Amino acid sequence: MKLRESGMPPQDFWETLFDVPRILDAFGFGPDTAEVVELGCGYGTFTLPLARRIGGTVHTLDIDAAMVALTAQRAAEAGLANIKAVTRDVLAAGFGRPAGSCAAALLFNILHAEEPVALLRAAREVVRPGGLVAVIHWRSDIPTPRGPSLDIRPHPEKITAWAPEAGLAVEGTSFDLPPWHFGLKLRRA
Ligand SMILES: C[S@@+](CC[C@H](N)C(=O)[O-])C[C@H]1O[C@@H](n2cnc3c(N)ncnc32)[C@H](O)[C@@H]1O
């Protein structure tokens, strides 16, 4: 099932809305980062820059086959062999990687879904002990040019409350990712 309000505006506009290197820096992704999973590749906005900087593979999935095809095409054009993009419904079938196999899971712009704790649990399942579940989302405290309806946008406090239900610990506090986002680091114990 496609998660609510998970469509996107055109790619060229979407990709003006993030400072991608700053976001990836904030989570500490670099050459020492091994396997990573990503829920919702979308246009590959984060997939490609992440693959360029990590040592492992980015295993990304999306329920929308056109998004998967686009991301795979962009990866091929960029000569990035460490991107595996598959069409998959995470709610029905999980991430499709062995339990505990990944250094990190990306939940970017997706926790406004109907079942956020189920998504957090799926991410916890796939990361190794001590692994990172990296979350970004649209801020609710400032006007933003995009993002899901305010009534379903998760505040950092809400995600902090969900984390222990999913077996995750919050590391530090949320942080701003200008211009429009916040980030939160969750860890599997
Ligand atoms: C708002 S977009 C965010 C994409 C990307 N994470 C980003 O921030 O650029 C959400 C993506 O999740 C995908 N999606 C929605 N429901 C899904 C599901 N049940 N399983 C996998 N992907 C899903 C959508 O097709 C869409 O590409």
The ligand as an SDF file (V2000), in Angstrom:
LIG
                    3D

 27 29  0  0  0  0  0  0  0  0999 V2000
    7.9470   11.7140   -0.1870 C   0  0  0  0  0  0  0  0  0  0  0  0
    8.8140   10.5430   -1.1720 S   0  0  0  0  0  0  0  0  0  0  0  0
   10.4550   10.6130   -0.4740 C   0  0  0  0  0  0  0  0  0  0  0  0
   11.5010    9.9850   -1.3610 C   0  0  0  0  0  0  0  0  0  0  0  0
   12.9400   10.1000   -0.8200 C   0  0  0  0  0  0  0  0  0  0  0  0
   13.0580    9.4120    0.4560 N   0  0  0  0  0  0  0  0  0  0  0  0
   13.3160   11.5440   -0.6880 C   0  0  0  0  0  0  0  0  0  0  0  0
   13.2790   12.0650    0.4380 O   0  0  0  0  0  0  0  0  0  0  0  0
   13.6800   12.1750   -1.7110 O   0  0  0  0  0  0  0  0  0  0  0  0
    8.2180    8.9910   -0.5700 C   0  0  0  0  0  0  0  0  0  0  0  0
    8.5270    7.7990   -1.4600 C   0  0  0  0  0  0  0  0  0  0  0  0
    8.0800    6.6000   -0.7700 O   0  0  0  0  0  0  0  0  0  0  0  0
    7.4910    5.7350   -1.7110 C   0  0  0  0  0  0  0  0  0  0  0  0
    6.5620    4.8310   -1.0150 N   0  0  0  0  0  0  0  0  0  0  0  0
    5.2890    5.1100   -0.6200 C   0  0  0  0  0  0  0  0  0  0  0  0
    4.7450    4.0440   -0.0270 N   0  0  0  0  0  0  0  0  0  0  0  0
    5.6720    3.0480   -0.0390 C   0  0  0  0  0  0  0  0  0  0  0  0
    5.6970    1.7120    0.4090 C   0  0  0  0  0  0  0  0  0  0  0  0
    4.6240    1.1720    1.0190 N   0  0  0  0  0  0  0  0  0  0  0  0
    6.8240    0.9690    0.2280 N   0  0  0  0  0  0  0  0  0  0  0  0
    7.9030    1.5170   -0.3910 C   0  0  0  0  0  0  0  0  0  0  0  0
    7.9480    2.7920   -0.8480 N   0  0  0  0  0  0  0  0  0  0  0  0
    6.8540    3.5560   -0.6790 C   0  0  0  0  0  0  0  0  0  0  0  0
    6.8270    6.6670   -2.7180 C   0  0  0  0  0  0  0  0  0  0  0  0
    6.5860    6.0060   -3.9390 O   0  0  0  0  0  0  0  0  0  0  0  0
    7.8360    7.8140   -2.7970 C   0  0  0  0  0  0  0  0  0  0  0  0
    8.7640    7.6320   -3.8460 O   0  0  0  0  0  0  0  0  0  0  0  0
  1  2  1  0
  2  3  1  0
  2 10  1  0
  3  4  1  0
  4  5  1  0
  5  6  1  0
  5  7  1  0
  7  8  2  0
  7  9  1  0
 10 11  1  0
 11 12  1  0
 11 26  1  0
 12 13  1  0
 13 14  1  0
 13 24  1  0
 14 15  1  0
 14 23  1  0
 15 16  2  0
 16 17  1  0
 17 18  1  0
 17 23  2  0
 18 19  1  0
 18 20  2  0
 20 21  1  0
 21 22  2  0
 22 23  1  0
 24 25  1  0
 24 26  1  0
 26 27  1  0
M  CHG  2   2   1   9  -1
M  END
$$$$
